[in-house]
Amino acid sequence: MAGKEDPRTEVYIRVHSRRGAYTIHPVEEDTPPVTATSTAPSPNVVAYREVKHFKKWMTWLIPSFVVLNTVMFVITMYVNNCPKNSVSCVAGFLGRFSFQPFKENPLLGPSSSALEKMGALDVSKVVHKHEGWRLITCMWLHGGVFHLLANMLSLLVIGIRLEQEFGFVRIGLLYVISGLGGSLLSALFIQSNISVGASGALFGLLGGMLSELITNWTIYANKVAALVTLVIIIVINLAVGILPHVDNFAHIGGFLSGFLLGFVFLIRPQFGWVNQRYAPGGYSSVSAKPKFKAYQCILWVLSLILLIVGFTVGLLLLLRGVDLNDHCSWCHYLSCVPTSRWSCNTQPVSCTSEQTGTDQYTLTCSNNGRTRSYSLLSPTTSQIQGLCAQLC
């Protein structure tokens, strides 16, 4: 903890080390009350009261989001009901909550059909069946245990500190709107598969942290170190998105949305204004200090305009069924870079089924031509789809 005194106003600036030792909080000096045995406050005794613009908030929203995501995953597994809808399951002792086979879902989770029932992002249903709510519901669903754990741990690490500094209203809006932005960009580029996960919202929080550092640049100590560290973290996380089966467009859309929202929601007043605002009675300044610097106001206006225009144009393009891959031949590399170790083919799997005996079925994968026979007794559609996913 460090302190810095303005001799003109007797307002003290206290630095709280809550986020990498870079968060700075002005605090107002409170004069100790005068008692019968003391006619004047001791010059060595100082009481501090945190200024409302920089107060520490109680955290409850981010933990609630973690609980909500976890509950939604449990409900999804209940709906999935692997023993009934699949030929084989992982961790069968869990009964109805057992997982799909690793070949179908290596993340220890449900089938794609169960995720679709729960509200996964399916572009065809958003466009043709007017199910726009999927842009929001998909961010509360996860593809498996590993997916859920990775996102929720990240949410706790990033989100709790942000909520402590800026409160549940601003961080809640930042999270949800960023998630919507991630879903929107994903829907404009990835239209052949379903998409789920809170990654877009998480990247929105990272983007908000970056823009908050920029717009509040003058009140930070060790600002260059903080900026470099944050940029490295963001670049590494975005780089992971070029792996197959990772929706990096949701990451990019969420990050851009959060970056712009940070300039709007996370702006802080300058210390000069705070010093005047909380100066002792009778103090008068020669010149009034503005609450925000000019560059903060400019960034606020530009970001708000870009957000409104971006979301409006994006929604119009989506509802018209536009595929942005048709207008950008290289953009698909932002989500997956093919190598000798993996392919970036994102076409949905499909199979042809032929009954060759009383309980014999032959499946042929339309994607790669593989054929395999299975012994099945009155298989359901879900069982056929699961075997098709494993075969392809």
Contacts in CASP RR format, 6 or more apart in sequence:
PFRMAT RR
TARGET T0000
AUTHOR 0000-0000-0000
METHOD contacts of the structure
MODEL  1
MAGKEDPRTEVYIRVHSRRGAYTIHPVEEDTPPVTATSTAPSPNVVAYRE
VKHFKKWMTWLIPSFVVLNTVMFVITMYVNNCPKNSVSCVAGFLGRFSFQ
PFKENPLLGPSSSALEKMGALDVSKVVHKHEGWRLITCMWLHGGVFHLLA
NMLSLLVIGIRLEQEFGFVRIGLLYVISGLGGSLLSALFIQSNISVGASG
ALFGLLGGMLSELITNWTIYANKVAALVTLVIIIVINLAVGILPHVDNFA
HIGGFLSGFLLGFVFLIRPQFGWVNQRYAPGGYSSVSAKPKFKAYQCILW
VLSLILLIVGFTVGLLLLLRGVDLNDHCSWCHYLSCVPTSRWSCNTQPVS
CTSEQTGTDQYTLTCSNNGRTRSYSLLSPTTSQIQGLCAQLC
1 14 0 8 1.000
1 15 0 8 1.000
1 16 0 8 1.000
1 17 0 8 1.000
2 14 0 8 1.000
2 15 0 8 1.000
3 12 0 8 1.000
3 13 0 8 1.000
3 14 0 8 1.000
3 15 0 8 1.000
4 12 0 8 1.000
4 13 0 8 1.000
5 11 0 8 1.000
5 12 0 8 1.000
5 13 0 8 1.000
6 12 0 8 1.000
6 13 0 8 1.000
6 275 0 8 1.000
8 275 0 8 1.000
8 283 0 8 1.000
9 275 0 8 1.000
9 276 0 8 1.000
9 278 0 8 1.000
9 279 0 8 1.000
9 280 0 8 1.000
9 283 0 8 1.000
10 29 0 8 1.000
10 279 0 8 1.000
10 280 0 8 1.000
11 26 0 8 1.000
11 28 0 8 1.000
11 29 0 8 1.000
11 274 0 8 1.000
11 275 0 8 1.000
11 278 0 8 1.000
11 279 0 8 1.000
12 26 0 8 1.000
12 27 0 8 1.000
12 28 0 8 1.000
12 29 0 8 1.000
12 46 0 8 1.000
12 48 0 8 1.000
13 24 0 8 1.000
13 25 0 8 1.000
13 26 0 8 1.000
13 27 0 8 1.000
13 271 0 8 1.000
14 25 0 8 1.000
14 26 0 8 1.000
14 27 0 8 1.000
14 48 0 8 1.000
15 21 0 8 1.000
15 23 0 8 1.000
15 24 0 8 1.000
15 25 0 8 1.000
15 221 0 8 1.000
16 23 0 8 1.000
16 24 0 8 1.000
16 25 0 8 1.000
16 56 0 8 1.000
17 23 0 8 1.000
18 56 0 8 1.000
18 161 0 8 1.000
18 164 0 8 1.000
18 165 0 8 1.000
19 161 0 8 1.000
19 165 0 8 1.000
20 226 0 8 1.000
21 221 0 8 1.000
21 222 0 8 1.000
22 213 0 8 1.000
22 220 0 8 1.000
22 221 0 8 1.000
22 222 0 8 1.000
22 223 0 8 1.000
22 225 0 8 1.000
22 226 0 8 1.000
23 165 0 8 1.000
23 220 0 8 1.000
24 54 0 8 1.000
24 219 0 8 1.000
24 220 0 8 1.000
24 221 0 8 1.000
25 50 0 8 1.000
25 51 0 8 1.000
25 54 0 8 1.000
25 56 0 8 1.000
26 51 0 8 1.000
26 53 0 8 1.000
26 54 0 8 1.000
26 271 0 8 1.000
26 274 0 8 1.000
26 275 0 8 1.000
26 278 0 8 1.000
27 48 0 8 1.000
27 49 0 8 1.000
27 50 0 8 1.000
27 51 0 8 1.000
27 54 0 8 1.000
28 48 0 8 1.000
28 49 0 8 1.000
28 50 0 8 1.000
28 51 0 8 1.000
28 278 0 8 1.000
29 46 0 8 1.000
29 47 0 8 1.000
29 48 0 8 1.000
29 49 0 8 1.000
29 280 0 8 1.000
30 47 0 8 1.000
30 48 0 8 1.000
30 49 0 8 1.000
31 41 0 8 1.000
31 47 0 8 1.000
32 41 0 8 1.000
32 42 0 8 1.000
32 45 0 8 1.000
32 47 0 8 1.000
34 40 0 8 1.000
34 41 0 8 1.000
50 56 0 8 1.000
51 274 0 8 1.000
51 278 0 8 1.000
53 268 0 8 1.000
53 269 0 8 1.000
53 274 0 8 1.000
54 268 0 8 1.000
54 274 0 8 1.000
56 164 0 8 1.000
56 165 0 8 1.000
57 163 0 8 1.000
57 164 0 8 1.000
57 165 0 8 1.000
57 166 0 8 1.000
57 167 0 8 1.000
57 168 0 8 1.000
59 160 0 8 1.000
59 163 0 8 1.000
59 164 0 8 1.000
59 168 0 8 1.000
60 163 0 8 1.000
60 168 0 8 1.000
61 163 0 8 1.000
61 167 0 8 1.000
61 168 0 8 1.000
61 171 0 8 1.000
61 172 0 8 1.000
62 155 0 8 1.000
62 156 0 8 1.000
62 159 0 8 1.000
62 160 0 8 1.000
62 162 0 8 1.000
62 163 0 8 1.000
62 171 0 8 1.000
63 156 0 8 1.000
63 160 0 8 1.000
65 155 0 8 1.000
65 175 0 8 1.000
65 198 0 8 1.000
66 152 0 8 1.000
66 155 0 8 1.000
66 156 0 8 1.000
68 140 0 8 1.000
69 140 0 8 1.000
69 142 0 8 1.000
69 148 0 8 1.000
69 151 0 8 1.000
69 152 0 8 1.000
69 155 0 8 1.000
69 198 0 8 1.000
70 148 0 8 1.000
70 152 0 8 1.000
72 118 0 8 1.000
72 140 0 8 1.000
72 141 0 8 1.000
72 142 0 8 1.000
73 141 0 8 1.000
73 142 0 8 1.000
73 144 0 8 1.000
73 145 0 8 1.000
73 148 0 8 1.000
74 97 0 8 1.000
75 118 0 8 1.000
76 110 0 8 1.000
76 114 0 8 1.000
76 115 0 8 1.000
76 118 0 8 1.000
76 141 0 8 1.000
76 142 0 8 1.000
77 96 0 8 1.000
77 97 0 8 1.000
77 99 0 8 1.000
77 109 0 8 1.000
77 110 0 8 1.000
77 114 0 8 1.000
78 96 0 8 1.000
78 97 0 8 1.000
79 110 0 8 1.000
79 114 0 8 1.000
79 117 0 8 1.000
79 118 0 8 1.000
80 100 0 8 1.000
80 109 0 8 1.000
80 110 0 8 1.000
80 111 0 8 1.000
80 114 0 8 1.000
81 96 0 8 1.000
82 89 0 8 1.000
82 92 0 8 1.000
82 95 0 8 1.000
82 96 0 8 1.000
82 98 0 8 1.000
82 99 0 8 1.000
82 100 0 8 1.000
82 110 0 8 1.000
82 111 0 8 1.000
83 89 0 8 1.000
83 92 0 8 1.000
83 95 0 8 1.000
83 96 0 8 1.000
83 98 0 8 1.000
84 96 0 8 1.000
84 380 0 8 1.000
84 382 0 8 1.000
85 111 0 8 1.000
85 113 0 8 1.000
85 114 0 8 1.000
85 380 0 8 1.000
85 382 0 8 1.000
85 383 0 8 1.000
86 100 0 8 1.000
86 101 0 8 1.000
86 104 0 8 1.000
86 111 0 8 1.000
86 382 0 8 1.000
86 383 0 8 1.000
86 386 0 8 1.000
87 374 0 8 1.000
87 376 0 8 1.000
87 379 0 8 1.000
87 383 0 8 1.000
87 386 0 8 1.000
87 387 0 8 1.000
88 101 0 8 1.000
89 95 0 8 1.000
89 98 0 8 1.000
89 99 0 8 1.000
89 100 0 8 1.000
89 101 0 8 1.000
90 98 0 8 1.000
90 99 0 8 1.000
90 100 0 8 1.000
90 101 0 8 1.000
90 102 0 8 1.000
90 108 0 8 1.000
91 98 0 8 1.000
91 99 0 8 1.000
91 108 0 8 1.000
92 98 0 8 1.000
99 105 0 8 1.000
99 108 0 8 1.000
99 109 0 8 1.000
99 110 0 8 1.000
99 144 0 8 1.000
99 145 0 8 1.000
100 109 0 8 1.000
100 110 0 8 1.000
100 111 0 8 1.000
100 386 0 8 1.000
101 386 0 8 1.000
101 390 0 8 1.000
103 389 0 8 1.000
103 390 0 8 1.000
104 111 0 8 1.000
104 386 0 8 1.000
104 389 0 8 1.000
104 390 0 8 1.000
105 111 0 8 1.000
105 143 0 8 1.000
105 144 0 8 1.000
107 143 0 8 1.000
107 144 0 8 1.000
107 145 0 8 1.000
107 146 0 8 1.000
107 147 0 8 1.000
108 144 0 8 1.000
108 145 0 8 1.000
108 146 0 8 1.000
109 143 0 8 1.000
109 144 0 8 1.000
109 145 0 8 1.000
110 143 0 8 1.000
110 144 0 8 1.000
111 382 0 8 1.000
111 385 0 8 1.000
111 386 0 8 1.000
111 389 0 8 1.000
112 120 0 8 1.000
112 194 0 8 1.000
112 385 0 8 1.000
112 389 0 8 1.000
113 382 0 8 1.000
113 385 0 8 1.000
115 141 0 8 1.000
115 143 0 8 1.000
115 194 0 8 1.000
115 196 0 8 1.000
116 122 0 8 1.000
116 194 0 8 1.000
118 137 0 8 1.000
118 141 0 8 1.000
119 133 0 8 1.000
119 134 0 8 1.000
119 137 0 8 1.000
119 138 0 8 1.000
119 141 0 8 1.000
120 134 0 8 1.000
120 137 0 8 1.000
120 138 0 8 1.000
120 141 0 8 1.000
120 194 0 8 1.000
120 195 0 8 1.000
120 196 0 8 1.000
121 134 0 8 1.000
121 135 0 8 1.000
121 138 0 8 1.000
121 183 0 8 1.000
121 186 0 8 1.000
121 187 0 8 1.000
121 194 0 8 1.000
121 195 0 8 1.000
121 196 0 8 1.000
122 131 0 8 1.000
122 134 0 8 1.000
122 194 0 8 1.000
123 187 0 8 1.000
123 190 0 8 1.000
123 191 0 8 1.000
123 318 0 8 1.000
123 321 0 8 1.000
124 191 0 8 1.000
125 131 0 8 1.000
125 134 0 8 1.000
126 132 0 8 1.000
126 134 0 8 1.000
126 135 0 8 1.000
126 187 0 8 1.000
126 318 0 8 1.000
127 318 0 8 1.000
127 319 0 8 1.000
127 321 0 8 1.000
134 183 0 8 1.000
135 180 0 8 1.000
135 183 0 8 1.000
135 184 0 8 1.000
135 187 0 8 1.000
136 176 0 8 1.000
136 180 0 8 1.000
136 183 0 8 1.000
138 183 0 8 1.000
138 194 0 8 1.000
138 195 0 8 1.000
138 196 0 8 1.000
138 197 0 8 1.000
139 176 0 8 1.000
139 179 0 8 1.000
139 180 0 8 1.000
139 183 0 8 1.000
139 196 0 8 1.000
139 197 0 8 1.000
139 198 0 8 1.000
139 200 0 8 1.000
139 201 0 8 1.000
140 197 0 8 1.000
140 198 0 8 1.000
141 196 0 8 1.000
141 197 0 8 1.000
142 148 0 8 1.000
142 151 0 8 1.000
142 196 0 8 1.000
142 197 0 8 1.000
142 198 0 8 1.000
143 196 0 8 1.000
143 197 0 8 1.000
147 197 0 8 1.000
151 197 0 8 1.000
151 198 0 8 1.000
151 199 0 8 1.000
151 202 0 8 1.000
152 198 0 8 1.000
154 202 0 8 1.000
155 198 0 8 1.000
155 202 0 8 1.000
155 205 0 8 1.000
158 202 0 8 1.000
158 205 0 8 1.000
158 206 0 8 1.000
158 209 0 8 1.000
159 171 0 8 1.000
159 205 0 8 1.000
162 171 0 8 1.000
162 174 0 8 1.000
162 205 0 8 1.000
162 209 0 8 1.000
163 171 0 8 1.000
163 172 0 8 1.000
166 265 0 8 1.000
166 266 0 8 1.000
170 265 0 8 1.000
170 266 0 8 1.000
171 205 0 8 1.000
173 261 0 8 1.000
173 265 0 8 1.000
174 204 0 8 1.000
174 205 0 8 1.000
174 208 0 8 1.000
174 258 0 8 1.000
174 261 0 8 1.000
174 262 0 8 1.000
174 265 0 8 1.000
174 266 0 8 1.000
175 201 0 8 1.000
175 204 0 8 1.000
175 205 0 8 1.000
176 201 0 8 1.000
177 257 0 8 1.000
177 258 0 8 1.000
177 261 0 8 1.000
178 200 0 8 1.000
178 201 0 8 1.000
178 203 0 8 1.000
178 204 0 8 1.000
178 205 0 8 1.000
178 207 0 8 1.000
178 253 0 8 1.000
178 254 0 8 1.000
178 255 0 8 1.000
178 257 0 8 1.000
178 258 0 8 1.000
178 261 0 8 1.000
179 198 0 8 1.000
179 200 0 8 1.000
179 201 0 8 1.000
179 204 0 8 1.000
179 250 0 8 1.000
179 254 0 8 1.000
179 257 0 8 1.000
180 257 0 8 1.000
180 311 0 8 1.000
181 200 0 8 1.000
181 253 0 8 1.000
181 254 0 8 1.000
181 256 0 8 1.000
181 257 0 8 1.000
181 311 0 8 1.000
182 200 0 8 1.000
182 201 0 8 1.000
182 203 0 8 1.000
182 249 0 8 1.000
182 250 0 8 1.000
182 251 0 8 1.000
182 252 0 8 1.000
182 253 0 8 1.000
182 254 0 8 1.000
182 257 0 8 1.000
183 195 0 8 1.000
183 200 0 8 1.000
183 250 0 8 1.000
184 253 0 8 1.000
184 311 0 8 1.000
184 314 0 8 1.000
184 315 0 8 1.000
184 318 0 8 1.000
185 249 0 8 1.000
185 250 0 8 1.000
185 252 0 8 1.000
185 253 0 8 1.000
185 254 0 8 1.000
185 256 0 8 1.000
186 195 0 8 1.000
186 247 0 8 1.000
186 249 0 8 1.000
186 250 0 8 1.000
186 253 0 8 1.000
187 195 0 8 1.000
187 318 0 8 1.000
188 249 0 8 1.000
188 314 0 8 1.000
188 317 0 8 1.000
188 318 0 8 1.000
188 322 0 8 1.000
188 323 0 8 1.000
188 324 0 8 1.000
189 249 0 8 1.000
189 323 0 8 1.000
189 324 0 8 1.000
189 325 0 8 1.000
189 331 0 8 1.000
189 332 0 8 1.000
189 335 0 8 1.000
190 247 0 8 1.000
190 249 0 8 1.000
190 335 0 8 1.000
190 346 0 8 1.000
191 323 0 8 1.000
192 346 0 8 1.000
192 347 0 8 1.000
192 348 0 8 1.000
193 346 0 8 1.000
193 348 0 8 1.000
195 247 0 8 1.000
195 250 0 8 1.000
197 250 0 8 1.000
199 247 0 8 1.000
199 250 0 8 1.000
199 251 0 8 1.000
200 250 0 8 1.000
200 251 0 8 1.000
200 253 0 8 1.000
200 254 0 8 1.000
200 255 0 8 1.000
201 254 0 8 1.000
203 237 0 8 1.000
203 238 0 8 1.000
203 250 0 8 1.000
203 251 0 8 1.000
203 252 0 8 1.000
203 253 0 8 1.000
203 254 0 8 1.000
203 255 0 8 1.000
203 258 0 8 1.000
204 254 0 8 1.000
204 255 0 8 1.000
204 257 0 8 1.000
204 258 0 8 1.000
204 259 0 8 1.000
204 261 0 8 1.000
205 258 0 8 1.000
206 230 0 8 1.000
206 233 0 8 1.000
206 234 0 8 1.000
206 237 0 8 1.000
206 255 0 8 1.000
207 234 0 8 1.000
207 254 0 8 1.000
207 255 0 8 1.000
207 258 0 8 1.000
207 259 0 8 1.000
207 262 0 8 1.000
208 258 0 8 1.000
208 259 0 8 1.000
208 261 0 8 1.000
208 262 0 8 1.000
208 266 0 8 1.000
209 230 0 8 1.000
210 227 0 8 1.000
210 230 0 8 1.000
210 231 0 8 1.000
210 234 0 8 1.000
210 259 0 8 1.000
211 258 0 8 1.000
211 259 0 8 1.000
211 260 0 8 1.000
211 261 0 8 1.000
211 262 0 8 1.000
211 263 0 8 1.000
211 266 0 8 1.000
211 299 0 8 1.000
211 303 0 8 1.000
212 262 0 8 1.000
212 266 0 8 1.000
213 220 0 8 1.000
213 223 0 8 1.000
213 226 0 8 1.000
213 227 0 8 1.000
213 230 0 8 1.000
214 227 0 8 1.000
214 263 0 8 1.000
214 299 0 8 1.000
215 262 0 8 1.000
215 263 0 8 1.000
215 266 0 8 1.000
215 267 0 8 1.000
215 268 0 8 1.000
215 295 0 8 1.000
215 296 0 8 1.000
215 299 0 8 1.000
215 300 0 8 1.000
216 266 0 8 1.000
216 267 0 8 1.000
216 268 0 8 1.000
216 296 0 8 1.000
217 223 0 8 1.000
218 270 0 8 1.000
218 271 0 8 1.000
218 293 0 8 1.000
219 268 0 8 1.000
219 270 0 8 1.000
219 271 0 8 1.000
220 226 0 8 1.000
234 255 0 8 1.000
237 251 0 8 1.000
238 248 0 8 1.000
238 251 0 8 1.000
238 252 0 8 1.000
238 255 0 8 1.000
240 246 0 8 1.000
241 248 0 8 1.000
241 251 0 8 1.000
241 335 0 8 1.000
241 336 0 8 1.000
242 248 0 8 1.000
242 333 0 8 1.000
242 334 0 8 1.000
242 335 0 8 1.000
242 336 0 8 1.000
242 337 0 8 1.000
243 336 0 8 1.000
243 342 0 8 1.000
244 336 0 8 1.000
244 342 0 8 1.000
244 343 0 8 1.000
244 344 0 8 1.000
246 335 0 8 1.000
246 336 0 8 1.000
247 335 0 8 1.000
248 334 0 8 1.000
248 335 0 8 1.000
248 336 0 8 1.000
249 334 0 8 1.000
249 335 0 8 1.000
252 334 0 8 1.000
257 307 0 8 1.000
260 303 0 8 1.000
260 304 0 8 1.000
260 306 0 8 1.000
260 307 0 8 1.000
261 303 0 8 1.000
261 307 0 8 1.000
262 303 0 8 1.000
263 296 0 8 1.000
263 299 0 8 1.000
263 300 0 8 1.000
263 302 0 8 1.000
263 303 0 8 1.000
264 300 0 8 1.000
264 303 0 8 1.000
264 304 0 8 1.000
264 307 0 8 1.000
267 292 0 8 1.000
267 296 0 8 1.000
267 300 0 8 1.000
269 277 0 8 1.000
269 291 0 8 1.000
269 292 0 8 1.000
270 289 0 8 1.000
270 290 0 8 1.000
270 291 0 8 1.000
270 292 0 8 1.000
270 293 0 8 1.000
272 289 0 8 1.000
273 289 0 8 1.000
273 290 0 8 1.000
273 291 0 8 1.000
273 292 0 8 1.000
275 289 0 8 1.000
276 285 0 8 1.000
276 288 0 8 1.000
276 289 0 8 1.000
279 285 0 8 1.000
292 300 0 8 1.000
317 324 0 8 1.000
324 331 0 8 1.000
325 331 0 8 1.000
325 332 0 8 1.000
332 344 0 8 1.000
335 344 0 8 1.000
336 344 0 8 1.000
336 346 0 8 1.000
337 344 0 8 1.000
338 344 0 8 1.000
345 367 0 8 1.000
347 367 0 8 1.000
349 365 0 8 1.000
349 366 0 8 1.000
349 367 0 8 1.000
349 388 0 8 1.000
349 389 0 8 1.000
349 392 0 8 1.000
350 365 0 8 1.000
350 366 0 8 1.000
350 367 0 8 1.000
350 388 0 8 1.000
350 392 0 8 1.000
351 363 0 8 1.000
351 364 0 8 1.000
351 365 0 8 1.000
351 366 0 8 1.000
351 384 0 8 1.000
351 387 0 8 1.000
351 388 0 8 1.000
351 391 0 8 1.000
351 392 0 8 1.000
352 363 0 8 1.000
352 364 0 8 1.000
352 366 0 8 1.000
353 361 0 8 1.000
353 362 0 8 1.000
353 363 0 8 1.000
353 384 0 8 1.000
354 361 0 8 1.000
354 362 0 8 1.000
354 363 0 8 1.000
354 364 0 8 1.000
355 361 0 8 1.000
355 362 0 8 1.000
356 362 0 8 1.000
356 373 0 8 1.000
359 375 0 8 1.000
359 376 0 8 1.000
359 377 0 8 1.000
360 373 0 8 1.000
360 374 0 8 1.000
360 375 0 8 1.000
360 376 0 8 1.000
361 373 0 8 1.000
361 374 0 8 1.000
361 376 0 8 1.000
361 379 0 8 1.000
361 384 0 8 1.000
362 371 0 8 1.000
362 372 0 8 1.000
362 373 0 8 1.000
362 374 0 8 1.000
363 371 0 8 1.000
363 372 0 8 1.000
363 373 0 8 1.000
363 374 0 8 1.000
363 384 0 8 1.000
363 387 0 8 1.000
363 388 0 8 1.000
363 391 0 8 1.000
364 370 0 8 1.000
364 371 0 8 1.000
365 371 0 8 1.000
365 388 0 8 1.000
365 391 0 8 1.000
365 392 0 8 1.000
366 392 0 8 1.000
367 392 0 8 1.000
368 392 0 8 1.000
370 391 0 8 1.000
370 392 0 8 1.000
372 391 0 8 1.000
374 387 0 8 1.000
376 383 0 8 1.000
END
